[in-house]
Amino acid sequence: AAARALNALISVAQGTEVALEPAGVGVTFTPGQALDPINDLIEQFSLLMLGASVSFGLQRVLVGVGGWWPVSLALTLAVAAFAWQRQRGAHAPRWLARALVLLVVVRFAVPAVALGSEAVFRLFLAEAYASGQAQIELSSRQVAGQLPQAGGEAGGGVGERLQRWWRSAPGFDVGKRIDELKDAASRAVEHVVTLIVVFLLQTLVVPLALLWLVWRGAGAALARLGR
């Protein structure tokens, strides 16, 4: 939400045209386009946050599927059947061992991955996340503070207020206004990159690594149970 707010503020500044008449010659330009590289990064970050939200939502759905009572019942029956075969001193059928391992993976893999990702986050990423989030919110407030606010003495729409604000730069020094906005927005860039790393690790790299470990463990368990 903070990234979207910052993106919206920069987009407003980008889209405002300014009409000046230096030496009697009319010139119309959009000085806010100088902020385009920063805005592109913020937009990409916002898309990544959407992907992270989808990933968390998918994990939640899969946890619900694993906790569905038919899955729990099937796992209980498979464990009971396997234990009964072992109690008799007989080898469990290959299909039973496969079913048992598969049900254990379905029931516990996603919760284990979610807990593992959360543990990695708390141990290594939480501080970077909190710092990055706070900086983005601060940059959003600073950019908002640089732009003209509604309800001023002159009134008018957003576009009109922005045009007056660009023109109010000392000596029509629009570059000064651009530098002010750049300074406020660019403070978030380093922290945006940090947050991108945090969410890629938490929603992609760490879960995939843990799923790989679960898969390897399931394969080892199946080989052992099939003996």
C-alpha positions as CSV (number, residue, x, y, z in Angstrom):
1,A,0.0,0.0,0.0
2,A,2.8,2.4,0.8
3,A,4.5,1.6,-2.6
4,R,1.2,2.2,-4.4
5,A,0.8,5.5,-2.6
6,L,4.3,6.6,-3.6
7,N,3.7,5.4,-7.2
8,A,0.5,7.5,-7.4
9,L,2.2,10.6,-6.1
10,I,5.1,10.4,-8.6
11,S,2.7,9.6,-11.4
12,V,0.7,12.7,-10.7
13,A,3.9,14.8,-10.8
14,Q,5.0,13.0,-14.0
15,G,1.7,13.7,-15.9
16,T,1.4,17.4,-15.2
17,E,2.3,19.6,-18.2
18,V,3.8,23.1,-17.5
19,A,3.4,26.0,-20.0
20,L,6.0,28.7,-19.8
21,E,6.8,31.6,-22.1
22,P,10.5,32.4,-21.8
23,A,11.4,35.4,-24.0
24,G,7.8,35.5,-25.2
25,V,8.1,32.0,-26.7
26,G,5.5,29.5,-25.5
27,V,7.0,26.2,-24.3
28,T,5.0,23.2,-22.9
29,F,6.8,20.3,-21.2
30,T,6.4,17.7,-18.5
31,P,9.3,18.1,-16.0
32,G,8.1,15.3,-13.9
33,Q,9.1,12.7,-16.5
34,A,12.6,12.9,-15.0
35,L,11.2,10.8,-12.2
36,D,10.3,8.0,-14.6
37,P,13.1,5.6,-13.7
38,I,12.2,5.8,-10.0
39,N,8.6,5.3,-10.8
40,D,9.3,2.3,-12.9
41,L,11.1,0.7,-10.0
42,I,8.2,1.4,-7.6
43,E,5.7,-0.1,-10.1
44,Q,7.8,-3.3,-10.4
45,F,8.1,-3.5,-6.7
46,S,4.3,-3.1,-6.4
47,L,3.8,-6.0,-8.9
48,L,6.2,-8.1,-6.8
49,M,4.2,-7.3,-3.7
50,L,1.1,-8.6,-5.5
51,G,2.9,-11.8,-6.4
52,A,4.0,-12.2,-2.8
53,S,0.4,-11.8,-1.7
54,V,-0.7,-14.4,-4.2
55,S,2.0,-16.7,-2.9
56,F,0.9,-16.3,0.7
57,G,-2.7,-16.8,-0.3
58,L,-1.8,-20.0,-2.2
59,Q,0.0,-21.4,0.8
60,R,-3.0,-20.7,3.0
61,V,-5.3,-22.6,0.6
62,L,-2.8,-25.5,0.4
63,V,-2.7,-25.6,4.3
64,G,-6.5,-25.9,4.2
65,V,-6.3,-28.7,1.7
66,G,-3.8,-30.6,3.8
67,G,-5.9,-30.1,6.9
68,W,-9.1,-31.4,5.2
69,W,-10.7,-34.2,7.2
70,P,-10.6,-36.8,4.4
71,V,-6.8,-36.3,4.1
72,S,-6.4,-36.6,7.9
73,L,-8.6,-39.7,7.9
74,A,-6.7,-41.3,5.0
75,L,-3.4,-40.6,6.7
76,T,-4.7,-42.1,10.0
77,L,-5.8,-45.3,8.1
78,A,-2.5,-45.5,6.2
79,V,-0.5,-45.2,9.4
80,A,-2.7,-47.8,11.1
81,A,-2.4,-50.3,8.2
82,F,1.4,-49.8,8.0
83,A,1.7,-50.3,11.8
84,W,-0.4,-53.4,11.6
85,Q,1.8,-54.9,8.9
86,R,4.9,-54.1,10.9
87,Q,3.4,-55.6,14.0
88,R,2.8,-58.9,12.1
89,G,6.4,-58.8,11.1
90,A,5.5,-58.5,7.4
91,H,6.7,-56.0,4.9
92,A,4.2,-53.4,4.0
93,P,3.1,-53.5,0.3
94,R,4.9,-51.0,-1.9
95,W,1.6,-49.2,-2.7
96,L,0.9,-48.7,1.0
97,A,4.4,-47.2,1.6
98,R,3.9,-44.9,-1.3
99,A,0.4,-43.8,-0.1
100,L,1.7,-43.2,3.4
101,V,4.6,-41.0,2.3
102,L,2.4,-39.1,-0.2
103,L,-0.2,-38.4,2.5
104,V,2.4,-37.3,5.0
105,V,3.7,-34.9,2.3
106,V,0.2,-33.6,1.5
107,R,-0.6,-33.1,5.2
108,F,2.6,-31.6,6.5
109,A,4.8,-30.3,3.6
110,V,3.1,-26.9,3.2
111,P,2.8,-26.1,6.9
112,A,6.4,-27.1,7.4
113,V,7.5,-24.9,4.5
114,A,5.5,-22.0,5.8
115,L,6.9,-22.4,9.3
116,G,10.4,-22.7,7.9
117,S,10.0,-19.6,5.8
118,E,8.7,-17.7,8.8
119,A,11.6,-18.8,10.9
120,V,14.1,-17.7,8.3
121,F,12.3,-14.4,8.0
122,R,12.3,-13.7,11.8
123,L,16.0,-14.7,12.1
124,F,17.5,-12.9,9.1
125,L,15.0,-10.7,7.3
126,A,12.6,-9.1,9.8
127,E,14.9,-6.1,10.6
128,A,15.5,-5.3,6.9
129,Y,11.8,-5.6,6.2
130,A,10.8,-3.2,9.0
131,S,13.5,-0.7,8.0
132,G,12.5,-0.8,4.3
133,Q,8.8,-0.5,5.0
134,A,9.3,2.5,7.3
135,Q,11.6,4.2,4.7
136,I,9.0,3.8,1.9
137,E,6.3,5.2,4.1
138,L,8.6,8.1,5.0
139,S,9.5,8.8,1.3
140,S,5.8,8.7,0.4
141,R,5.1,11.4,3.1
142,Q,8.1,13.4,2.0
143,V,7.0,13.4,-1.7
144,A,3.5,14.3,-0.6
145,G,5.0,17.2,1.4
146,Q,6.9,18.4,-1.7
147,L,3.8,18.5,-3.8
148,P,1.2,21.3,-3.5
149,Q,-1.7,20.4,-1.2
150,A,-5.4,20.8,-2.0
151,G,-7.3,23.6,-0.2
152,G,-4.6,26.2,-0.7
153,E,-5.4,29.8,-1.1
154,A,-5.4,29.6,-4.9
155,G,-7.5,26.5,-5.1
156,G,-8.1,24.8,-8.4
157,G,-7.6,21.2,-9.5
158,V,-4.6,19.0,-9.0
159,G,-3.1,19.9,-12.4
160,E,-3.6,23.6,-11.9
161,R,-2.0,23.5,-8.5
162,L,1.0,21.5,-9.8
163,Q,1.5,23.9,-12.7
164,R,1.5,26.9,-10.3
165,W,3.9,25.0,-8.1
166,W,6.4,24.3,-11.0
167,R,6.2,28.0,-12.0
168,S,6.7,29.2,-8.4
169,A,10.3,27.8,-8.5
170,P,12.7,30.8,-8.0
171,G,13.7,32.1,-11.4
172,F,11.6,29.5,-13.1
173,D,14.2,27.0,-12.0
174,V,12.1,23.9,-12.7
175,G,15.2,21.8,-12.2
176,K,15.2,22.8,-8.5
177,R,11.7,21.4,-8.2
178,I,12.7,18.2,-9.9
179,D,15.7,17.8,-7.6
180,E,13.5,18.3,-4.6
181,L,11.2,15.5,-5.7
182,K,14.1,13.3,-6.8
183,D,15.7,13.6,-3.4
184,A,12.5,12.7,-1.6
185,A,11.7,9.7,-3.9
186,S,15.2,8.4,-4.4
187,R,15.7,7.8,-0.6
188,A,13.3,4.9,-1.0
189,V,15.3,3.2,-3.9
190,E,17.8,1.3,-1.8
191,H,15.1,0.1,0.6
192,V,12.9,-0.9,-2.3
193,V,15.7,-3.2,-3.6
194,T,16.2,-4.6,-0.1
195,L,12.5,-5.4,0.2
196,I,12.5,-7.0,-3.2
197,V,15.3,-9.3,-2.0
198,V,13.4,-10.0,1.3
199,F,10.2,-11.0,-0.5
200,L,11.9,-13.0,-3.2
201,L,13.7,-15.0,-0.5
202,Q,10.5,-15.5,1.6
203,T,8.0,-16.3,-1.1
204,L,10.2,-18.1,-3.7
205,V,13.8,-19.1,-2.8
206,V,13.3,-20.3,0.8
207,P,10.0,-22.2,0.1
208,L,11.4,-23.9,-3.0
209,A,14.5,-24.9,-1.1
210,L,12.4,-26.3,1.7
211,L,10.1,-28.1,-0.7
212,W,13.2,-29.7,-2.3
213,L,14.3,-30.9,1.1
214,V,10.9,-32.3,1.9
215,W,10.9,-34.1,-1.5
216,R,14.3,-35.5,-0.9
217,G,13.3,-36.6,2.6
218,A,10.1,-38.2,1.2
219,G,12.2,-40.1,-1.3
220,A,14.6,-41.3,1.4
221,A,11.7,-42.4,3.6
222,L,10.0,-44.2,0.7
223,A,13.2,-46.1,0.0
224,R,13.6,-47.1,3.6
225,L,9.9,-48.1,4.1
226,G,10.0,-50.2,0.9
227,R,12.8,-52.4,2.1
